[in-house]
């Protein structure tokens, strides 16, 4: 067990190193000059422009060689000081990220959990009932094939513009100030539902199809036939089939996190929802190196931590993995 955890930790540390290095490199390959974008907001003569450009370049650490910028970036990662946002100066990157993170988590966590649980249940039920199979499977293929941007346009158009059921943009009403009262919370939930529904629906189809196919395979394999030959009830056989089919789905959840997060970013931009995705859009539009790097650092850390937790859960729920780690032989 200890060797397994140490090996996993080393793997995740290496992945974090590579992820941080790519995070630093990609913004520097983007076209455009962030300081020029910042100074273009003001009407300056050539002398003032040159003086301010030199001052900002020194303040943001962009006047030193790239290798020095890379080391300074790692220093900021270790110390938690990701610098100042170029787009929203003088706000700190960490302040902007922590301000947007609750909105992203409020979308991602319920959408992932609800789509995973409900999708697996629907898929397992469809594997046993032909009526459900004729409805769940086609709908699953439809939802899985729908791109996030398209659904993020259709859902608000139908439920917001045509039927006027939910608002189509923002995190809460512009007439309200953030406060812990029922009026503000109701407005939060009202604006949250459509972005949540978009991420939930696209994710639901994949889990339903995957579980349906896995359960059918488990019900037809030799172990299920052996249980039936021993006189086990069909309910017991189905329960074991569902448990065995859940293991690949759990691994699939770890692999799907990046895709879901990418879809969530697109959804936030489409709904003008003030999470990390919308912050990324503003950072790219304004060539804000520091803000873009800070957001991706938190995304990389979140995905790696979630994958590590899923690894630990997989060890707990799969006795075969525990036995192999203890050196048991068949």
Helices and strands as residue ranges (DSSP letters): H 2-29, H 34-39, H 46-59, H 66-79, H 93-128, H 130-145, H 148-156, I 157-162, H 182-220, H 222-229, H 234-271, H 276-285, H 289-317, H 319-325
